[in-house]
Amino acid sequence: MADVGLLLEGTYPYVSGGVSSWVHQIINGFPDLTFALCFLGSRKQDYGDKKFKLPPNVVHLEEHYLNEAGGAPPIMKAKGDKPMFDLNRELHDYFRAPQVMAERGGQVLEQMASELEGRMNRSQFLYTEASWNYLTEQYKERCTDPSFVDYFWTVRTMHTPIWLLSNIVETFPSVRCYHSVSTGYAGFLGALLKRRHGKSLILSEHGIYTKERRIDLYAARWIADNRTMLQRDATEAGYFRTMWIRFFEALGRMCYDASDQIIALYEANRLRQVQDGARAERTSNIANGIDVVRFGALRALRSEAIPPIMCLIGRVVPIKDIKTYIRATRIIASKQPDIQAWIAGPEEESPDYARECHELVVSLGLQDNVKFLGFQKLTDLLPQIGLVVLSSISEALPLVILEGYAAGVPTVSTDVGSCAQLIYGLDDEDIALGASGAVVGIADPQALADAAMALLMDADAWHKAAAAGIARVERYYTHPVMFGRYRAVYDQALAGPTISSTFANDNMARCPVQQAPAIQLEDAALEEVENELAADLIDELMEVQGDKPVAPPEIDIKL
């Protein structure tokens, strides 16, 4: 029996990135514990070889691909279990108004989850008259999109992975506790495992999964919208887009309800978890930590001169807003022609977006300035650069900022996640260390360019920022601090669950937590970006989709 069952969605060990690096740190940081890994992906062809060598205390790895859930069960003709679909109706009413149906909702959720291999199995969902009647009834009552065909396939595609997850529950090896690194499908799997086996469930969220999925879904081009131009409102998402958002919100609530310990990276995200349905008394913050000694040794490899090289270290995907970084480079290059803007990260996840980024570089005449490096070892990269840059529209607590600090490299970042905290400090003692870079608004190439030039072209400012970053990471963001906190988390989880193995009753008093201004500011900026994305996509979606039915979408669950 392994000690910890790690539930991993679209991340370790097949995808590089901050979350995967953190998982690898955790496994290596607890050599006395054994880990069984469950990887959930979209399709096997979307992933190459492992990006990490598994440590010896990983005793099991299994992979499941949600778009390859196997053939449908044999077609059957049956009336179906009407009482179960009545319960299903109650469950969806609960998801729409969780506070109104608090106590009853938890009971219904428990009943439904226990019947996924019984009275509400996949055949019941796919083939029965009761299922058809429920589906058509919901379409007539709620759907504002005229296409029943698209509604039918959206519902089927959305729910099919649930039965794959239910099968995993029956076959996953026995462990002493479960640890999911997101909500979503992995978090829902954790909730099912908790209910089935009665072991503790830990949830660690780096970003807020539902928020990041929301951004992805606003930009997704596979989601049908069959309204005419006169029926559309640029301020409102289409019905199917909204359905997907609500679906992931529901998965998140089920994971929150089942989790014994809910961990965020910083306070604003903890408050967001509470806002989204997590019990405040189960939440806490544990910041990321890095190997300061390993990355600190890189400072000896740096040249005395400040390299005119800035580097965005991350995946080439829309949420990283690579295009703003490229446009900022155009502004800098007009004043500092020798500027180099590197992009170090894989391009396979969103090939269309990567192609658009390459085309933008050419159209702006930046072929000599912008370099796409692909995946790079940070220990080779950091001694060569003068500035770490993040232009993302969503982040949590980026490890790359901390690793850059330890290597003596300051940062310019957008005002997302905990980036302002990492750059300017959290409390008075932290703030007194000084600014270790600069923070700018989302999607503002001019501000990003100005902040980068202010550091790269002013040696005194650059050295002060580098010194502040070194002091900050060495004081607050080390491995010993992070591992010490997680040791307490694992000790508590291995001692047994602190809440019932059933899904939690929502009639317990919730701790009122006032929403922090940081969340309000970030959400306002996020909402503005989302609205712009939605408006920009309307014409393009109409052109792509026209009057043709849209094939069932594939599920892209990479983080």
N, C-alpha and C positions, 0 to 999 in steps of 0.2 A: 504493500500500500504506500503510495506516494504521500508526502506531506501536503503539498499544495497543487491544486488543479488550476493551471493558468488558462484563461479563456481569452483568445486573441483573435480579433476581427480585422482582417486586411492588414496585418502588421507582421511582427516577428514570427518566424525567422526569415520570411520570404520577401520582405519589403524593408528597405533602409529608411531611416528617418529618426526623428527625435523619440517617438514612442518606442520604436524597436530598440533603440540604443538604451533607453531606460529599462526595458524588460531585461535586456542582456546584463545590465548593471545589477539589477535585483537578483537574478539567478546566481551570478558570480559572487554577489555580496553575502549570500547565505549558503556557503558550501555545506553546512551541516543539515540543510533541508533538501529534500528531493522534490522534483517538480515533474508533473505530467502536463503536457501541452496539448491544447485543442485549438487548431488553426482553422478559422472560417474564412473562405475566400469566395470570389465570384465564380471564375472559371479557372481550371488548372492552367490553361494556355496563357492566362494573364500574368502568371508568375514564372520566373525562371528558377534557377538554383537557389539554394539557401544563401542569404547574404551574411549569415553569422555561423560560426562553428559552434555547435551546441556544447555547453559545458558538461562535464561528466556527471553532474547531479541532475541532469535531465534524463529521466528514466523512461519516458514515453512521449511520443509525438504522433498525433493523428491529424489528418487533413480532411476537410469537408468543403465542397464547393456548392454554393447555394443555387447556382444556375445549372448545376448538373445533378439535380436531386434524384435522378433515376426516372425511369418511365412511370407513367401514371398507373395506378392499380387497374385491374381488369374492369371493363365497363360493366356496370350493374344497373338494374332497374329496380328502384325501391322507393317506397313512400318517404322514408327518412324518419328521424326522431324529432317530431315537432317540438316537444318540451325542451330539447337541447337548443333548438334554434330560437325558442322564446327566451332562453337564458342568454343566448348570443345577442339578442336584441337588447336585453338589459345591460349586458357588458358594454356594448357600444354606447348606450345612453350614459353609462358611468364614465367612459372615456371623454364624452362630450361635456359632461358636467360633474367632475369628480367630487367637488365639495358638496353638491346637492345630494348625491347618492353615496356618501362616504361609507357608511357601514355596510349597506347592501352590496355596493360595488365590490368590496373585498371578498365577500362571501361568494358572489357569482364568479369572480375571477378564479377563485380556488376550485370551484366545481368544474369550470370549463377546462382548466389546466389538467385536472385529473382524468379527463375523458378524451384526451387527444389521441390515445390509442384504443379508445373504446367507442362510446356512443357518439363522439364527434371526431371520428377518424377521417382520413383523407378521402375515402370513398364517399362518406356522408357529405363532405363538402363539395365534391366534384359532381356527383351523379344523382343525388336524390331529389325527389319532388319538393320536399321541404326546403332544401337549399335553394332550388330555383325560385320557389315562391318568395323566400326571404330576399333573395337578390333582386327580383323584379319589383318587389314592394319598396325596397330601399331606393332603387333607381327612380321610381315614380315620386317618392316622397321628398328626396333630397338632392338628386343630381341635377345640376344646372347646365350640364353639357348635353347637347342633343344626341350624341352617339351612344347607343346602348352597347354596341359591339366593343367600343373602347372601354366603357365602364366594366363590362363583363371580364375582359382580359386584364384590366388593371387590378380588379379585385382578386382574380385567380393568381396573378403573378405576385402580388403583394403578400398573399397569405401562404403560398405553397411552401416556402422555407420553414414555416412553423412546424410542419410535420417531420421534416428532416431533423430539426433540433430535438423534437420529441424522441426520435429514434436514437439520437446520440445519448440522451439521458439514460437509456437502457443499456448502452454498451460501453460508456466511458469508464475507465478503471476506477476502482475505489480510491478515494483520497480523504485526507483528514479535514480539509477545508477547500473552498473555491475562491478564486481571485480573478475577477474580470477587469480588464483595463479600459472598458468603455461600457456604455449602455448599448442600445441597438440590438442586433441579433445576439452578440456575445453576452450582453447583459441579460437578455431574456432567457438564453440558455442557462445562465447562472441561476436565475429565478426558478426555472424548472428543476434544475439539479438540487437546489436548496429544498424545494418542496418534496422531491422524490426521496432524498437521502437524509435530510435533516442535519446537514453540515453547515457550518458558518459560511457566509458569503461576504467577501470584501469587494468593494467597488472603488477603483482608482480612476478618476477622470482627469486627463491632461487638458484637453479642451472640453467644452460642453458638446457632446455628440449631437444632440438635437439641434443646437444652433448651427453647427458646421454642416449637418445634413440639409438644413434649411437653405443655407447659401448654395450648396451643390444643386439642390432641387430647383431653385430659382434659375440657375444657369443651364439646367439639363435641357437638351434638345429632343430627347426621345419621348417626352411627356405630351400627350395629345391635348389639343385645345381646339375644339370644333366650332366654337362660336364665330359668328360673322364679325366683320370689323365693326359694324354698328352695335353689336351686342357686347363688345369688349370694353373694359375700363382699364386704363393703363395703371391704375392704383390697386387693382385687384388681381390676384393670381387666379389661374383657371381652376376648375373644380378638381381635376385629377392631380394637379400639382398640390393643391391643398389637402387632398386625401393622403398623399404620400407623407406630407409633413405631419399630419395628425397621427398617421400610423407610427412613425418613429417617436413621436411624443408619447404615445401609448406604451410602446416598448420601454421607453425610459422610465415611465411611472411604475411599471411592473417591476423593473429592476430596483428602483429606489425602495419600493415597498418591501422587497424581499431581503435587502442588504442589511447586514448587521453593522457594518462600518462603511461609511461613504467618505472618500478622501478627495479633496481638491488640492490643487497646487498653490492656491493663494485665495485671499479672502473674498474678492469679488466673484470668483467662480463658486465658492462655497455658498454665497448668498444667492447666486443664480440657481444652484441646485435646489435650495430651499424654495425659491420662487417656483421652480418647476415641479415641486411635489415631494422632495426629500424631507425627512424629519430632521429638524435642526439638531436635535440631541444626538443623532447618529453621525453628524458631519464633523469633519476636522480638516485642517490644512497640513500638508507635508510638502515642503518645497523640494524641487529637484536638487540633487547634489552631483558633483563631478569629481573626478580624480585630479585634484589640484596639483599634486606632485608630478604626475605624468605630463599634464599640459603646461605646468609651470616651467618644466625643463626646456620647453621650446623657446623661451625668451632668450636663452643663450645662443640660439641659432639665428636670431634676427640681426639684420644689418643696422648700423647706427642711423642711417638715413631713413626717413619715413617713405615707404614704397607708395607711389601714386596708383595703388591698386585697391579697389574695393571689391568685395566678394559677397554675393548672395548665396548662402549655403542652404539649399532646400530643393524640394521636388519642383519640377516645372509644371505647375498646375494652377488653375485660376485662383484658388484661395491664397496663393502666394503673391498674386498680382505682379508677375514678372514684367508685364508691359509698362507699369509705372516706373519700375527700376530702369528699364531701357530708355524710356522717355527722359528720365532724370539724367541719364548718361549723356544724352544729346545736349542737354543744357550745359552740363559740366564741360563737355568736349569743346564747346564753342569758346570757352575761356581757358581751358587747360587741355590742349590737344593730345597730350601724352597720357591722359587718364586711361586706365584699364578697368573694365567692369567685367568681372568673372561671374559665371553662374555655375555653381558646383552642385549638381544633383541630377537624378535620373529623369529621363524624358518619356519613358514608356507608358506611364500611367494615363497621360492625357495627350496622345500624339497630335490631335488636331490643334490643341492649344499650343503645344511646343512648335508646331509648324508655323502658326501665326506669329509666335515670338521671333522665330528665325526670319520670317518675312518682314517683320517690323524693323529688325536690325538692318536689313538690306535697304528698306525704303528710307530709313533715316541716315544712311551712309555711315554706319557704325561698324562695318566689318573689321576695321583695324582696332577697334576699342573694346567690343563686346566678345567674349569668348565663352562658349558653352563647353564645359569641361566634363560633364557627366559625373558619375559618382567618384569622389576623391577621398583619400585618407586624410583626416583633419590634421594629423601630426605632420604630414608632408605639406599641407596647404597653408596652415596658419602662420608659419614663420615668414611666408612670402608676401603677405598682404598687409595693407595699412588700415583697413576698415572693414568690419562686418556690417552688412546692410540687410535689413528685413523690410520689405514693402508689403507685407501680408495684410489681408483684410480680416484675418482671424488668427490668433495664436493663443497659447496658454502660457507656459513658462519655458521659453525656448532654451534647450540645452546649449545650442550653438553660441548664444550670447555669453553664457558662463564659460564655455570652453575657450572662446575668444579672449575673455577677460584674463583667464589664467595664463594664456599665451602672450598677454600684453597688448591685445588688440581692442580698441574701443568700438562702440556700436552706434549706428544710427538706425532707428526703428520707427515704424508707425505706432500709433497709440492704441495698441490692441493688447488684450490679455494682461499679463503682469509686466509688460515691457517697460512702462514708465517706472514701476517699482524697481526693476533691475537697473535702470539707468540713473534715476534720481534718488533712490532710497525709499525706505518704507517709514521708519520712525525717525525721531530726532537724531539718534546716534548714527543711524544708517545715512541719513541725509547729510550729516556733517562730513562724511567721507568725500563728498563732492560728486559732481555729475560725471558719469563714465561714458558720456556720449550725448546724443540728442534724440528727442522724440518729436515726430511730426504727424500731421493728420493723414488719414487714409486717402489714397488715390490723388495725391498732390505732388506731381513730379517736380515742380518748382521748389517747394519746401524741402523735399528730399535732397535735391541738388544743392540748395543753399546750405543745408546742415552738413552734408558730406564735404563740401568745399571749405566750410568754416573750420573743420578739423584737419583735413589733409593739407591745407595751405597755411596753417598756423601751427608751427612746431610746438610752441609753448602750450597752446590749448590741447593739442594732441597728447603731449606727455602728461599733462594734468589728468586728462580723461583716462589714459591708460593706467596711471597710478591709482586712480579711484576705483577702476574696475578690478585691479589686482587685489586691493584691500577689501573690496566688497565680497568677492568670491571666496577669498580665504577666510573671511569671518563668518559668512552666513550660508554658503552653498557648497559644503564639502560632503564627501561620501560619509564620513563618520556621523555627521549630524543626521543625514537622511536615513542611513542604515539603523541608527539608534531608534529613530521614530518607528520605522517599519518593523524592527524587532519586537517592539511593544504590540504593534498591530497583529503580527503573526502569533505571538504568544497568546493574545486574547482569542484569536480565531481558533487556534489549535486546542484551546481549552473547551471549546464547544460554542454553539450558537447562543446569542443573547436575546434573540426573538424567536417566536414560534417558527416551525418549518413551514407552516401555512403562510400564504400571502397576508401581509399585515392588515389589521383592521384600521380603517382610516378615521374611526370615530375617536381615536385618542387625541388629546389636546395637542395642537401644534404650537411650537414656540414661535411667537411673532418676531421676525427679524426684519428690521427696516432695510429697505433697498438702499444700497450705498450709491453715492453720486457717481462713483467710477462706473457702475453698471449702467446707470442712466445715460451717461455720456457715451459709453461704448455702444449701447443698444441704439441710441439715436443715430450715431454714425453708421452702425450696421444697417439700420432701417433705411437710411438714405441710400446706401449702396445697393441694398436689395431692391428698392423701388426703381433705381436707375437701371439695374440689370433687367428687371421685369419689363420696363418700358422699352428698353433697347431690343429685347427679344421678340416683341410682339410681331413686328413686320417680318422678321426672319423666320419665326415659327409659322406664320401664315404662308410664306413662300415655300418653306420646306414641306409642310403638311398638306396645304390646300384642302381638297375635299376627300383625300385618300385616307382610308383607315390606317391606323398606326399599328404596327406589329407589337406584340407584347414586349415591354422593355426588359433589358437585362439589368441585373442589380449590381451596381458598382459600389462596393463597400470598403474601398481602400481609404484609410485614414490619412 
